[in-house]
């Protein structure tokens, strides 16, 4: 298969390239040449800015395109329209954030997506990110006359994830000691290893799937306690978990999903409980989560000692919160 990947040198993009190489596909990358420019010296790369520089792709044909880095409807529409006669199929990497708030438990692909009052805005914020992704989906579907797949991905994790929204846990637990854990061990979480997502995407492209698919995992939310236990087992640390309830976290302004990765307050309902049965029926599978933990930790340990974490509690903040928790007579 002749495959055009928009992006291709960061996180999901590089996982897609690695999977496509293994599968023997003919790959072309289109990007600005700024991120990891020497990563794939033996793969054709066309450098250009998709915002006004699409002519660099002129006169070419591919079987399919995968758009890994579209956020602004105007730019995504331009890309899809330009490629509408150059590719047979277009995959847009969307997000579970497209759904209208508040989220009910078990949302499937038929649920209503969110909207933004000014559909021309190009400012990406916590409020506009999801609705803009939904508008990007609409633009691609229209440009490709229905020949489009929308992968509504959940939290993507694994090696090379720069968000630290999962990496925090394996790395923090490897350091050992007392660890603040949110809620209860039974709290359910969902995420998807980037390699599982990449593998499913390529099979979905080969099958010419169209329309939206929720793509996260597992199908039944994973108890956070099991995940944290796996982190401790993988690293062999002496970590011990102090489970702190939501009322305490909220009272001390602990921000879910950023300061406290994977966890969100109960008011966010189904944030960690999406229905992924449609993707499962088309072959979505998962690596053992302990393998994701192991590989993520091995990669994280290669980063500089003075690396600045993007998410997760700072050491001082965690110590202070634990001290306050115990001061108030909590176990």
N, C-alpha and C positions, 0 to 999 in steps of 0.2 A: 504494500500500500504506500502510495506517495502521500506523505503527511506534512502539512505546514503547521508549525507550532508558533503562535505569537507569544513571545517570551522565551522560555526554554532554558534559562540558566540559573533560576532561583527556585528553591524549594519544590513546589509542585511541578514546575516546568522541567527541572532537571530530573525529577523522578519519572516523568513522562518520557523524557529522552532516553533514560536508562532502560525503561521497559520496552520502548520502541526499538532500541538497538538490539536487545535480546530477542525480540520477535522478528527481527530482520526487515523492518520497514525502512523505506527510503525517506530520510528526514531533511526538512529545510526549516531553519529557525529564522524568524523575523523579530529583531529587537534593536535597541539603540547601541548595543555593543559596550554597555557601561558596567553591567554586573557579570563578574566572573568571565571576562572576555576570552580567556585562554582555556576554558573548561572543555570544549569539544573541538579540538583542532581538525578533526577528520570529518566533521559534519558541515554541510553547506550552511552558511549564515549570511543572510541579507540584512544589512544594517540600515535602519531608518527609523523615523519617528512616526508612529501610526497617526498622530495628530498632524495631518498635512503632508506626510511623506509616504503615502501608500503607493505612489507611482513606482517605487522601487520594486514592487511586486508585479508590475504590468507584464503582460505577454506570457505568463506562466500558467500551468495547470497542475492541480493536485487532486487527489481523491477526496481528501478531507482536511479541514482546518480545525485546530483547537485553540481557543482564545483563553489564555490563562490569566490575563491581567486587564480585564475590562471593568471599569467602574462608572464611566460617564456615558450616558445614553448617546449623546451626539457623536462621540468618538467611536463607540461600538457600532452604531448604525453605519457610520462611514466605512468602517472596516468590513462589515457584513455586505454592504451594498457593493463595495469594490470587488469583493471576492465571490459575489453571487453567481457569476458565470465562470469562475475559475476553479471552484470546488463543488463537489457533489453534496457535501455534508459539512455542517458547521456546528461545533460544540462550544458552548459558552459556559465557563465556570462561574456559576452563580453562588447563591448562599441561602442557607435556611433562614437568614435574617429577612428574606423577602416577605414573610408572612405578617399579616396584620396583627397588631398587639391588642389585647393580651393573648398569649398563646395558650390554647387548651392542650391537655395531654393527648398524645396520639395523633397529631396533625398529619394528614396525608396531602398529596399533591393537588387535591381538589379545593383546598381551603383558599380563602380570599387573601390576596397579597396586599401589602401596605401601599399607601399613596403619599405623595408629597405635594403640598399646595402649589409650589412653583416648580413645574416639571423641567424648566430650563436651567435650574440651579446646577452648578458644577462644584459646589462646596460639599465635600464629603464629611459628614459628622455622624455621631451615633444615631441621630434621628433620620438622616437622609440616606445613609448607606444602603439599608434594605430596600426602600422604595426605588432608589436609583438602579439597584440591581434588577428589580422587577421590570423597570422601564427598559433596561438593556435587553432583557429576555424578549420583551415585546418587539423591540427594534430588530433583533436578529431573526425572529420568526417571520416578521413581515418582509425583511430583505431577502431571506432565503426561501420564501414561499413555502414555509412549513418544514423545510429540510434541516431542522435545527434541534439539537439536544441541549437541554439546560440541566446541568449537574448542580443541584442545590446542596452544596457541601456543608457539612457541619464543621466542627473544630478539626482542622487538619493538623496532625502531629507527626513526630518522628525526627530523624536526623535532618539537620539543616533548617529546622523551624526557628526563625528569628523572633517569633512573638513571645516565647517563653511561657505561654499559657498552659503548656503541659510539662515542658522540660523542668520547670521549677520543682515539681514533685520528686522525680528521680534524683535530681542534684541535691535538693535540700535534705532528703532522707538519707542520702549517702553520707552526709556530714554527721548524722547521728544526733543523739541527745533528745531533749524534749521538743516535740513538734506540735504546733497548733494545727488542729484539723477541724474543718468546718462541719457543723451539724452533727450527724450520726454516721456510723459506719455503713448503714443501710442506704444512705443517700445515693440515688442513681445518677450516673453520668454517661454521656455519649461523646465519642470522638472517633476519628478515623485515621489510621496510619496512612501517610502519604503514598506509600507503596501499594496499599490496597486500593486507594482511590485511583492511582495511575493505572493499575492493572484493569480495574473495572472500566475506566474510561476508554482504553484502547479496545477492549472487547465490545463495548457499546458502540463505538465508532464503526468497527468492523460489521456489526449487526445493523447499522444504520438506524439506531433507536432515535426517536424524536420525542419532543415534549419534555416536561419537567420530571425530574427524579430526585427524591430526597436521598442523599448519599452520606450517611454517617453510620455509627455503629456503637455497640452491637444492637441487634434488633430489640432486645430487651435490655434496658439500661443496666450498666455494670455498677454494682455497689462500690462506692468510693473506698470503703474499708478494704475490699479485696485488692483494689488497685494499689493502695498504699502499702499493704502487706507485701505485694509483689515487688514494689520498689525496695522495701527493706530486705527482702530475700535476695534480690538480684545483687544489691550492693554489699550485703553481709554486714550492714551497720547495726549499731545498738539503739536505733531510733525507737522512741516510745511516743505514742500519740495521745494527746490531750484533746478530746472532742469538746468543742465549744459551741454552745447553742446559738441559734440565729438572733435571738433577742440581744445577746451580749455583742455579737458582731455588729448588728445594726446600731446599737447604742454607742459603739465606739467607731462608727463610720468606716468599717472595713468594707471595701468595695468588692463586690462579687465579680468573679471572672478576671479581674486584673490583680488586685492585691491578694485575692483568694482564688487562684486559678481552679477552673472546672465547676466551682460552686456558685449558685445564684440564690437569692432569697426566694421563699415560697411564692411571693407575688408574681414571679415570672412564669409560674405554671409549668407549661410543657417544654421549657427551653432545653431540657435534657431528656426529652421523651417523645421524639418524633417517630412517626410510622415510616419504616423503610422497607416494607414488604414488597413494594413494586421493584426496587432495585435488587432485593434478595432473589426475586423470581427470575431476574435476568442474569444471575450468576455472581452477584457481589459476595465476596468471601473476606474473612478477616484473619490476619496473622494472630497468633496467641499474644495477648496483651503483655505478657511478661517479656516477649521478644521485642516488642515496641519499646518497653521500658529499658531493656538492656542496650539496645542499639542507640537509643536516644542518649542514655547516660554516657556511653562510650564516645559518642560524638561531642557531647557537652564538655567532656573532660579534655578535649583537644583545644578548647578555647582559652584565651589568655587568662591568667589568674586575676587580672584587674578588670575583667569583662564587666560591663555595666548591665545589670538585668533590666529587661523592659517591663516585666511583670513579676508578681509575687511579693510577699512580705519581705521587707528588709530585715536583717538580723536584729537591729535595735528595736524595730517596731514589734517584731514577734516576741522578743524578750519582755518588752513592756506590757504587751497584751496578756501574756501568760502570767506575769506577776500580778496584774490587776485581777485576772480570773481567779487566781488562788487567794488573793487578798480578800475577795468577797465571799470566801468560804466554799468555793466550788471544788470538786474533787480533782 
